[in-house]
Every structure is written in structure tokens, then in C-alpha cells.
Amino acid sequence: MIGGGAFASYVNSDFGFVHVYQISIYGDHGAVISAMLYVPSTASPKHPAPAVLAVNGWNNQKEFMQNVAIELARRGYVVLIMDPYGHGLSGGTIGLLIAYGPYGTVSALKYLASLPMVNASDIGLVGHSMGGLAITEAALALPSDYRSMFFMESTPFWYGFYSPSLVSHLKNVAIAFGLYEELGPLMMHEPTGFDAPRSPLLMQFFNTSQPVVPNVIYGSISDGTARILYQPPITHAQATDDPTEIAEVIQWFYQTLGAPIYIPPSNQIWQWKVVGTGIALFGAFIFLFAAGSYCLGQVSLGPW
């Protein structure tokens, strides 16, 4: 149990190359935001690094974004993962799919940009599911404080929340929408992920009158108008544990924020953290059975 947990923690820090801190951020709405900050050894006030704010989906918590954080941090990015208001260990409240939040991402982005080891002109945002709404909130509120965005099984124009015209000026946006995505009607007005390229919402956002071609960059990264659609063969819930989608996150930030340390996107180690955690969980069960057996053995049944 102890060995598996220690190994998982060791992987989470990229075997000591990345320093991981549990932090609290005092949000603009009066609630405390619980977060984890990943700082690679190469980032310092003298050598500030690009940074990424990562946000989990509804009814999840920041640990769901650890796989992304591990892979970005070992490549030289400072990464902040956070519990939105009403999630995990953060304060505040949020209902199911509350439009416009607040999620706490505005405060988190301000905090990330203020760190001395962060190059404030090279900050990316990544959100899974409802986390897409959360990073959209931050991007609209602080348009000068980020350079690019990645939506994991999400879009910036959820039906009933943000219109394509409202988010048309978001900078350098990548959208990963799995072929087996279940929320096509909510996010794209299309029944399945297979139909997403033909979504009128998506075509308007990509400024094209034709179905969007996956893996092709529309617009220009240099002027902030870039758009790209990825379509991995996954469902909604698989995104944060899918090597293909995580590789797409890495590749997009390489293209839009630069590559502090180039490691091929397919080279990923987060799976070993999962192995370590699994060993620790198995050890915990063994410990409970052993402790229970010992306690039962101490029970006196009386004079019999």
C-alpha cells in the first residue's frame, strides 16, 4: 500500500523533475479554490516558462486532470489544476451546467499569470466537459491573459450557454470531440460525434461554409485565429485517460505556446501512476482483510 502510493507520487512528479504543490487561491467570489501547482525544475524567475490552466468536468475534481498535468509539466510547462467552485475541496456552490459560472477560473488564471516562474504572455487553457465552459469564462473575462485553448470533449459554444458569435474571438482554439461522444446534441446540435464536422455551430465558429475537416488548422496561429478539430475514437468519459487525446493536447500547446522541452507527444508516463495507485488500492484491501482477521482472532467467545 505504501510502496504503490509512493511510486504513484514519484511518477506524478516525473521522478523528481517536477515539484508539485497543494495550494489554496482566494477567489474573487469569496470562496477558496483548491488547486495543485506543477512546477518543472527548469522554470524559474530567471527562466520563466509557458503555463497551462487545466479544469475538470462537472461532478469531478482536479485529480482528473493529473494525467494532462504530468505530461505537460515534464515537458517544461508550469501547470495549475483546480477544483471549480462547488467541486472537490473548493468552496462555493455550482449547479448542473450553470451558465456563465462562476467557476473560479478567472481568479485561477490571474494567480497563474502572477507567478514569477511563468511567462505571462504564453498561457494556455484546457478544460474537459464542463471545464470547457470554465475556461471560456476565464478567456472572455481576461482576453489578454492567455494565448491558446484546448477543449477536451467540450466546445466553447454549448447550446444555451455561449453562442458562436459571442466566442468568435477566442484565441487559437482546439476542439477534441470523440467519434463516440454522447453529448453531441448538447454541444454541437448533432446526434453523434461522427456528425460533428457538419454542425452549423462548428462551421460558424471555424468560419467556413463547408463541413470542418479534422486535423486541419483553419486560420492563423500567429494572429490568434487558429481553429482545429480532433476526433479520437473515444467516448466522453475517456478523454482524460486517453493517450491519443492527451497527445493532441500536448501537440496543440507545442504549436501555440512553444516547446520548452520537446518530448514526442506519444511518449507518456501517466499510465505508471495509475499502476502505482492500483497497487496501493490492492494493498489497502489486503490490509483491511488482514486487520479484520487479526481483530476477529482477538474476540473472546467466553468460557467455551
TAKAZI-V100370 format. One record per residue. N is the residue number from 1. SS is DSSP state (a for helix, b for strand, c for the rest). Layout:
n:N ss:SS
n:N ss:SS
This chain:
n:1 ss:c
n:2 ss:a
n:3 ss:a
n:4 ss:a
n:5 ss:a
n:6 ss:a
n:7 ss:a
n:8 ss:a
n:9 ss:a
n:10 ss:a
n:11 ss:a
n:12 ss:a
n:13 ss:c
n:14 ss:c
n:15 ss:c
n:16 ss:c
n:17 ss:c
n:18 ss:b
n:19 ss:b
n:20 ss:b
n:21 ss:b
n:22 ss:b
n:23 ss:b
n:24 ss:b
n:25 ss:b
n:26 ss:b
n:27 ss:c
n:28 ss:c
n:29 ss:c
n:30 ss:c
n:31 ss:c
n:32 ss:b
n:33 ss:b
n:34 ss:b
n:35 ss:b
n:36 ss:b
n:37 ss:b
n:38 ss:b
n:39 ss:b
n:40 ss:b
n:41 ss:c
n:42 ss:c
n:43 ss:c
n:44 ss:c
n:45 ss:c
n:46 ss:c
n:47 ss:c
n:48 ss:c
n:49 ss:b
n:50 ss:b
n:51 ss:b
n:52 ss:b
n:53 ss:b
n:54 ss:b
n:55 ss:b
n:56 ss:c
n:57 ss:c
n:58 ss:c
n:59 ss:c
n:60 ss:c
n:61 ss:c
n:62 ss:a
n:63 ss:a
n:64 ss:a
n:65 ss:a
n:66 ss:a
n:67 ss:a
n:68 ss:a
n:69 ss:a
n:70 ss:a
n:71 ss:a
n:72 ss:a
n:73 ss:a
n:74 ss:c
n:75 ss:c
n:76 ss:c
n:77 ss:c
n:78 ss:b
n:79 ss:b
n:80 ss:b
n:81 ss:b
n:82 ss:b
n:83 ss:c
n:84 ss:c
n:85 ss:c
n:86 ss:c
n:87 ss:c
n:88 ss:c
n:89 ss:c
n:90 ss:c
n:91 ss:c
n:92 ss:c
n:93 ss:c
n:94 ss:c
n:95 ss:c
n:96 ss:c
n:97 ss:c
n:98 ss:c
n:99 ss:c
n:100 ss:c
n:101 ss:c
n:102 ss:c
n:103 ss:c
n:104 ss:c
n:105 ss:a
n:106 ss:a
n:107 ss:a
n:108 ss:a
n:109 ss:a
n:110 ss:a
n:111 ss:a
n:112 ss:a
n:113 ss:a
n:114 ss:a
n:115 ss:c
n:116 ss:c
n:117 ss:c
n:118 ss:b
n:119 ss:b
n:120 ss:b
n:121 ss:b
n:122 ss:b
n:123 ss:b
n:124 ss:b
n:125 ss:b
n:126 ss:b
n:127 ss:b
n:128 ss:b
n:129 ss:c
n:130 ss:a
n:131 ss:a
n:132 ss:a
n:133 ss:a
n:134 ss:a
n:135 ss:a
n:136 ss:a
n:137 ss:a
n:138 ss:a
n:139 ss:a
n:140 ss:a
n:141 ss:a
n:142 ss:c
n:143 ss:c
n:144 ss:c
n:145 ss:c
n:146 ss:c
n:147 ss:c
n:148 ss:b
n:149 ss:b
n:150 ss:b
n:151 ss:b
n:152 ss:b
n:153 ss:c
n:154 ss:c
n:155 ss:c
n:156 ss:c
n:157 ss:c
n:158 ss:c
n:159 ss:c
n:160 ss:c
n:161 ss:c
n:162 ss:c
n:163 ss:c
n:164 ss:c
n:165 ss:c
n:166 ss:c
n:167 ss:c
n:168 ss:c
n:169 ss:c
n:170 ss:c
n:171 ss:c
n:172 ss:c
n:173 ss:b
n:174 ss:b
n:175 ss:b
n:176 ss:b
n:177 ss:c
n:178 ss:c
n:179 ss:c
n:180 ss:c
n:181 ss:c
n:182 ss:c
n:183 ss:c
n:184 ss:a
n:185 ss:a
n:186 ss:a
n:187 ss:a
n:188 ss:c
n:189 ss:c
n:190 ss:c
n:191 ss:c
n:192 ss:c
n:193 ss:a
n:194 ss:a
n:195 ss:a
n:196 ss:a
n:197 ss:a
n:198 ss:a
n:199 ss:c
n:200 ss:a
n:201 ss:a
n:202 ss:a
n:203 ss:a
n:204 ss:a
n:205 ss:a
n:206 ss:c
n:207 ss:c
n:208 ss:c
n:209 ss:c
n:210 ss:c
n:211 ss:c
n:212 ss:c
n:213 ss:c
n:214 ss:c
n:215 ss:c
n:216 ss:c
n:217 ss:c
n:218 ss:b
n:219 ss:c
n:220 ss:c
n:221 ss:c
n:222 ss:c
n:223 ss:c
n:224 ss:c
n:225 ss:c
n:226 ss:c
n:227 ss:b
n:228 ss:b
n:229 ss:b
n:230 ss:b
n:231 ss:c
n:232 ss:c
n:233 ss:c
n:234 ss:c
n:235 ss:c
n:236 ss:a
n:237 ss:a
n:238 ss:a
n:239 ss:a
n:240 ss:a
n:241 ss:a
n:242 ss:c
n:243 ss:a
n:244 ss:a
n:245 ss:a
n:246 ss:a
n:247 ss:a
n:248 ss:a
n:249 ss:a
n:250 ss:a
n:251 ss:a
n:252 ss:a
n:253 ss:a
n:254 ss:a
n:255 ss:a
n:256 ss:a
n:257 ss:a
n:258 ss:c
n:259 ss:c
n:260 ss:c
n:261 ss:c
n:262 ss:c
n:263 ss:c
n:264 ss:c
n:265 ss:c
n:266 ss:c
n:267 ss:c
n:268 ss:c
n:269 ss:c
n:270 ss:a
n:271 ss:a
n:272 ss:a
n:273 ss:a
n:274 ss:a
n:275 ss:a
n:276 ss:a
n:277 ss:a
n:278 ss:a
n:279 ss:a
n:280 ss:a
n:281 ss:a
n:282 ss:a
n:283 ss:a
n:284 ss:a
n:285 ss:a
n:286 ss:a
n:287 ss:a
n:288 ss:a
n:289 ss:a
n:290 ss:a
n:291 ss:a
n:292 ss:a
n:293 ss:a
n:294 ss:a
n:295 ss:a
n:296 ss:a
n:297 ss:a
n:298 ss:c
n:299 ss:c
n:300 ss:c
n:301 ss:c
n:302 ss:c
n:303 ss:c
n:304 ss:c
